[in-house]
């Protein structure tokens, strides 16, 4: 279980909801994966991806208008 304090919300997340994600960077060093969850459903499922896949996603999102 990942502590609620470990999660960071996307900088694109606003106060009015929307399609946003949270990730827990502290688990990368300890578990070798990046956990990602829906910020609107924090008690829902958690997707884990490799650090390389996460970095690719972030690079894509940074250069895209999403």
Secondary structure as UniProt FT lines:
FT   HELIX           4..6
FT   STRAND          8..9
FT   TURN            11..12
FT   TURN            15..16
FT   STRAND          21..23
FT   HELIX           26..31
FT   STRAND          34..38
FT   TURN            39..40
FT   TURN            42..43
FT   STRAND          47..49
FT   HELIX           51..63
//
